[in-house]
């Protein structure tokens, strides 16, 4: 079967400080056919900012599904809100701050799949 249920995936706090729920990751879902990418939901609490970090190999795509925030991407900062999609190229320093009273929810697609070993805190 090539699906997971949201409620069955336990969240954890990742290196950047956000709460992550890995909806599909080869390390946990290879039996579902997933081999090359990961897909997760990140939640950043109101008033919180993830730690500035970069991934040397992984390209990420963020899609904001709830809330509003401020994205740092390299030397650029810009506002983001529900409905926005951001591409984060490998080796690009990035972080995101939740700028509202509602938690910031982000769908994160990573290729190749997210790895702590590929994450450098800055």
N, C-alpha and C positions, 0 to 999 in steps of 0.2 A: 504494500500500500504506500502511495507516494504523498502522504499528507500527515500533518501534525495538528493537534488541537491547541489553541492558545492556552487554555486553562491547564493543560498537561505539561507545559514548559515552565520550569522553575526559574524565576529571575535571579540574577546575581549582580554584584557591583563590579564593574570592569575597571581597568587601570586608570581610565580618564575620570572616574568618579560617578558615571551615570549608571542607572539601573538598566540592565540588559536582559532581554528575554530572547534567546537564540531560537527563532522559529524554525530555522532549517540550517544545519551546519554539517559538513562532511564528517566531523569527529563524532557526531551523535546520531546522524541520520543517513549514513551511507547505505543502510539497508533500504532506505526510501528512494535510492537512486541518485542522491545528491553527492557530487564528487568535487566540484570546482569552485563553488561560491557559497557565501553565507548570506542569510537574510535574518535580520533581527529587529526588535523594537527597542529603542532607547527611551528612557524617561529621565528628564532633568527637572528636578523639583523647583518650585518657584523661588527665585532669588539665587539659585545655584548656578555655577559655571563649571563646565568640564575642564579638566586639566589640559593645557596646551600640549599637543603631541603630534606625532606624524607616523605614517606607515611607510616603510621603505619600498615595499613591493606592491602592496594592496591599493587598488583604486576603490574609493567609496562613493556611493550615491546616497544622499540623505533626502528623504521626502517627509516634510513636516505635516503631521496629521492633526495636531492639536496645539494650541497655544501660540505664543510669539516669543521671539528671542533676538539675540544679536550674535551673528556668526563672524568669527575671525578666520580668515582663509589667507594664509601667507601674510602679506603686508596690508591686506584689505579687510575692512570691517563693514558689515551691512546688516540691515534688519531683515528678519525672516518671519514668516507666519504660516499658518495652516494653508496648504496648497502649494507651497514653494518646494522646489527640488534643486539640490546643490550637488555638483560633481566635485569631488576632492581627489586631485591627482596624487599619485605616489610622491612621497618626500615633501608634501606640502604641510607645513605646520597649521594646525587648526584646533579650534575649540568653539563651544557654543554656550551662551548664557540664556537662561530662562528669564524673560523680561516682563512677565505678567504674574497675576495671582493664580493662574491655572498652570498645571504642569505642562512642560513642553514634551510632546510625544513625537518621536522620529522613527520612521522606518529606514533601516540601514542595509543597503545591499553592498557586499564586498566581493571583489574578485581579484586575485584568488581569495579564498575564505579568510575571515578574520583570524589572526593569531596573536597571542600575547608576545611571542618572540619577534613579531614584525612591528611592534608598537614601541616607540621611543618617547618617553616623557621628556618634555623640554622645560 
